[in-house]
């Protein structure tokens, strides 16, 4: 297999960038960044791993704030 020259490699990288083709290393890097973001998001959960007693036994706390996801009404 022939090794491309520096100029050929640059042109190939430009073409792949224009075609939005990613290498396996770029995919792995993006996956790692996504996982870091998900780890941070999970760490911000309110009541994470909190249990409480109910008439039906111990239950995990589930927090939902519908006001935080409701779109703002349009102001005219």
C-alpha positions as CSV (number, residue, x, y, z in Angstrom):
1,X,0.0,0.0,0.0
2,X,1.3,3.4,-1.0
3,X,1.7,6.1,1.7
4,X,0.1,9.4,0.6
5,X,2.2,12.6,0.5
6,X,1.5,15.4,2.9
7,X,-0.3,17.4,0.2
8,X,-2.4,14.4,-0.7
9,X,-3.3,13.8,2.9
10,X,-4.4,17.4,3.3
11,X,-6.5,17.3,0.2
12,X,-8.0,14.0,1.4
13,X,-8.8,15.5,4.8
14,X,-10.4,18.5,3.2
15,X,-12.5,16.3,1.0
16,X,-13.6,14.1,3.8
17,X,-14.4,17.2,5.9
18,X,-16.6,18.5,3.1
19,X,-18.3,15.2,2.8
20,X,-18.7,15.1,6.6
21,X,-16.9,11.7,6.8
22,X,-15.3,11.0,10.1
23,X,-12.5,8.7,10.9
24,X,-12.7,6.1,13.6
25,X,-10.5,8.2,15.9
26,X,-12.8,11.2,15.4
27,X,-15.9,9.1,16.2
28,X,-14.2,7.7,19.4
29,X,-13.3,11.3,20.4
30,X,-16.9,12.5,19.8
31,X,-18.3,9.5,21.7
32,X,-16.0,10.3,24.7
33,X,-17.1,14.0,24.7
34,X,-20.8,12.9,24.5
35,X,-20.2,10.5,27.4
36,X,-18.6,13.3,29.4
37,X,-21.6,15.5,28.8
38,X,-24.0,12.7,29.9
39,X,-21.9,12.0,33.0
40,X,-22.2,15.7,33.9
41,X,-25.9,15.8,33.2
42,X,-26.5,12.7,35.4
43,X,-24.5,14.3,38.2
44,X,-27.0,17.3,38.2
45,X,-30.1,15.1,38.8
46,X,-32.1,16.2,41.8
47,X,-32.7,13.5,44.3
48,X,-30.5,11.0,42.6
49,X,-30.6,7.6,44.4
50,X,-33.0,8.9,47.0
51,X,-35.6,6.5,48.4
52,X,-38.6,7.3,50.6
53,X,-41.3,5.4,52.4
54,X,-44.7,5.2,50.9
55,X,-47.8,3.2,51.8
56,X,-46.7,0.8,49.0
57,X,-43.2,0.3,50.3
58,X,-39.9,2.1,49.7
59,X,-39.8,3.8,46.3
60,X,-37.1,5.7,44.4
61,X,-37.7,9.5,44.2
62,X,-38.7,10.7,40.8
63,X,-38.6,14.4,40.3
64,X,-40.4,16.0,37.4
65,X,-40.9,19.7,36.9
66,X,-43.3,20.3,34.1
67,X,-42.7,24.1,34.4
68,X,-39.1,23.6,33.4
69,X,-40.0,22.0,30.1
70,X,-43.2,23.9,29.2
71,X,-42.5,26.4,26.3
72,X,-43.1,30.0,27.2
73,X,-46.3,31.4,25.9
74,X,-46.0,33.7,22.9
75,X,-46.3,37.4,23.9
76,X,-48.0,39.6,21.3
